[in-house]
């Protein structure tokens, strides 16, 4: 029997409009889960490996820094 793990969903810190239309991320061992808040927990969930997620976030932060210098 597979044990269910609560991913403890968190809304994006960059969500606008009061957080009505943003993404949520949660984590389970070795994976990061991403979903659309407009689906109220009933829509699809994207599952990404933790290492790939870290690379993605690092890339976003690096690019955000470049955008601020323009």
N, C-alpha and C positions, 0 to 999 in steps of 0.2 A: 504494500500500500504506500503510495506516494504522499509525503507530508507537505501540506500547504504552508507557504511562508508569506506573511503579510509584508508587501513591499514598502509600506510606509510612504505613500505618495506625497510629493512636495511640488508646489507650483513654482514655475520659473520666477526668478527674482526680476526678470525683465518683462514680465507680463504687464500689459497696459490695459486700459479701460476697466479698471477695477478687478482684473483677473478673470474676466468673463470669457475671453478668447485667447487662451494660452495653452501651454503644454504642462504636463506634470511628469515628473520622473520618480521612479522608485527603484529600489535595488533588492536583489535576492543574491544569494551566494554566487559570485562569478559573473553576474549579469546586471545590466542596467535596463530598466523598462521605461518606455516613453509612451504617453498617450495624450490625446486631445481632450481638454477639459469640457469642450462643448458637447461631448458625447456622454457626459455624466457617468463615467465609469462603465459604459456599455459598448464602447467602440473598440476598434482594433488596438492592439498593443504591439509596439516594436520592441524587440529584445536584442540588445547589443552586448557583446562581450565587454567586460570591465576594462580590459587593456585598450580596446578600440575606442570605447567611450572616453577614456582619459586622453587619448591622442586627439580625438575630435574636439574636446573642450580646450585642450592646449592650443590647438590650431585656431579656434574661435577667439581666444584671448589674445593671441599674437596678432591676428588680423584686426581686432578691435583697437589694439594699440596703434596699428598703422593708420587706421581710419581717423583716430583722434589727432594725429600729427598733420593731417591735410588741411 
